[in-house]
């Protein structure tokens, strides 16, 4: 009888583990599911137009689009507010003090969860996601499917601009989230590292980093604009040798699409992922960096 009870307990525990694993997989199967916010989940946090005290929703679209209608309670950030318009490198970011001031003006501090959204396939939201993580903030998400998903789910928009207080954002840069051209050059023969160019194949063929793999960003999304499942994303990247045990550096043209793939790899839980945010805008015009053309 005692042995029977032990076997029953054992198989019961195994069944519970199996069911829990299946439930996790059915829930989206991402290693870091909290990085992606669903429209209904966000709606619960912003009921009656008032966001939960520690949740800040940020609309990363042009001002006129925000004014025409936005998620109730959302705060506005111009898509290119963090870009240094005076830099010769298209898409280059503003200085650290300037970025800190921007994040502070949005009311972000260590206690808040930030949710970014746009309606451009998540490009601008993803850049802010990466930048916010790079600057040391851990509670950050992207609205899956953006504003399109919000309205498709039947949720309303608002034209009211909610008042908010500024905060003191304290930056703590995470070097493991950032790559410069020198970092890429130094690791060109490193079998533990891989560089991925997420631009469309036509741009890749016109010129690319010789050892970069082409993994177009569009492979991150389903036909209706949502991030693919973990299994599909892992397959998309693994086809070019991008696996969780390698140092991954992502680049595109101006730092937008690369951030989109950064979100995808963070969802998968890949621990060593960096964005080369100055991307091809810098590498392709430098004149002293190696370039290769063709497939």
Secondary structure, 3 states (H helix, E strand, C coil): CHHHHHHHHHHHHHHHHHHHHHHHHHCCCCCCHHHEECHHHHHHHCHHHCCCCCEEEEECCCHHHHHHCEECCCEECCCCCCECCCCCCCCCECCHHHHHHHHHHCCCCCCCEEEEECCCCCHHHHHHHHHHHHCCCCCEEEECCHHHHHHHCCCCEECCCCCCCCCCCCCCCCHHHECCHHHHHHCCCCCCEEEEECCCHHHHHHCECCCEEECCHHHHECCCCCECCHHHHHHHHHCCCCCCCCEEEEECCCCCHHHHHHHHHHHCCCCCEEECCCHHHHHCCCCCCCCECCC
